[in-house]
Amino acid sequence: MRHPARLGVALALAFSAVGCAASEDDAPSTDKAGAQATTVTSCGEKLSFADQPERAVTLDQSSTETLLELGLADRMAGTSNLKTKVGQEYQDAYTKVPVLSPEILTGEQLRAATPDLVVSSFTDLYSKDRVGTREELSELDLPSYVSAVDCPKQNGPGKTPFDLLFDDYKNLGKVFGVEGRATKLIEEQRAVVEKAAEAGDEVKGEPTVVWLYSVYNGLPYVAGKGGMPSEMSKLVGAKNAFDDVDEDWPEVSWEEIADRDPDFIVIGDLPERGAPGDSAEEKRAMMRKDPVMSKLTAVRKDRVIEVPGIEMDPSVRTVNTLRLLTEGMKDIGYVR
């Protein structure tokens, strides 16, 4: 989930690019001298690479973990914007990558890292008061990649958020010359998606669900229309109760959630972020304390499923929450 921030740092006018080295497991099909430029499209912008990137910088945790999953720690010049602990499976590799900032990266910090590629899950991390716009970076010959999930209209009609996420793996595998790893990852995660859809065929009726990401200044943020939570709901035979709100993460009220009277609630756990309402335990306490929410059947009967908050956004780890969702629905009796 993204919250506005104004950092007020102007992008400097020069970046230096560095050459590349092939990964151990996926060597490029031709050597550097004979290689042709690799081209991919990212959110409507064509990116061409004469060489494989060697100094990538990621602007958010999801992008960081995707590159680590693809075995690219040695090609990363830095990470930033950590919401919670890096997944256990990535912690060893993560220690090898410089943390440029635990928060949203600035243009000055990006420049100091001398990157040859910037990768982000979200378009709004490219702005004048952050690292600079994509147009500004392009003028400096610095390619910027944005997840296909964040611009679905530009990446083909009819594709699901998972399809777009898999497009990211394919594109990044091509850019870094690790197509084999990317293909294996796609196959593994597509199998999880298909298994969840099979479980969804066994769901009784179409239970409604509210995805509660965070509570900010006492107000809940829930999943709206079109994002990954809505897609996961559909896969498992449920319906996102706020699918009529055309925002990824709208701010609502406890009363609005109560009016929707969901059959069950999914809450995100973000304990390391430290703000009130971030941890799953705090969210449970708030719901039990609220005079309206406490009366809901989902709260009284504890029809609540906990998932890592980072996995509610498109991520290499989102299939884990899809598993947790399926298992949780079985536990509360919605899957036969």
C-alpha positions, 0 to 999 in steps of 0.5 A: 500500500502506498501513502503520499510522501514529499521528500523535496530532493531534486534529481541530480543531472548525471548518472554513471552506468556500469557494464554487466556480468552473466549469472552463474546459472543462466548464461546469455545465449551469446557473448557480450561482443556479439549480443544484440540489444534486449528490449522489453516494454514497461508500462508503455515505455520501451527499454533497450539494453545493450548489456545485462544490468549489473547495478540495479536499484530497487525502490520497494520491497516487492521489487527487491524480493523479486530480484532476489528470488531470481538470484540477482543479489550480485547484480544489485547496487542497492535497495530501499523502502522496506516495509517489514522484514525481508522474507526468510528465504531471502535474508541471506542474499539480502545481506549482500545488497546495500540498503540505500534507505529504509524509506522511500529513496531520494534522487540524491541517494539514487545518483550516489548508487550509480545504477544502470537500472531502476526497478519499482512495483509502483509508478508513483515512486517515480516523481520529481520529489522522489527519485525523479520521473521516468522521463527525467531518468530516460533523458539521463540514459537510465532505464526505469522498470515498473511492474506490469501490475501497476498499469494493467491497461497498457499491458494487454486487456483480459490479463489477471494481476497474476498474469501481469506479475508473471509478465514481470518475471519474464521481462526481468528474466530476459533483461538479466539473462536469467530466463530459465529461472524466470520460467521455473518461477512462473511455472511454480507460481502458476501451479499454486494459482491453479490449485487455489482455483480448484479449491474455489470450485468447492466453496459454498456460495460466494462468501464476502470478504474485507481485506484490511491492510492498515489503520491510519489515524483510526481509519481502516484502509481496505482493498478496493476494486481490481487489485491483487486481493480482489483477484485472490478472492475470485480465485477462491470463490469469494467476493471482495466486499469493496469491489465497487470502490475503484481504488486500490486501497481506499480509506473507509470507516469501521461503520462502512465495513460493518454495513458490508457485513463480510462473511470473513475478514483478512487482516495484514500483519505489518508489525515491524512498521511500528505504526498503531494498527499495523500489526494483526494483533492491534487490528483484532483488538480494534475490531473487538473494541469498536462498538459496531465492528464487535457485533459482526458475526465475522468478529464474534466468531473469529472468522479472521485470516491473518496474512503478511501485509506485504503479500497483499500487494503484488509480490513474489510472495503473494502466492503464499497469501493465496495459500493462506487464504485457501487454508483459512477458508477451509478452517472457517468452513467455507471450503468443503 
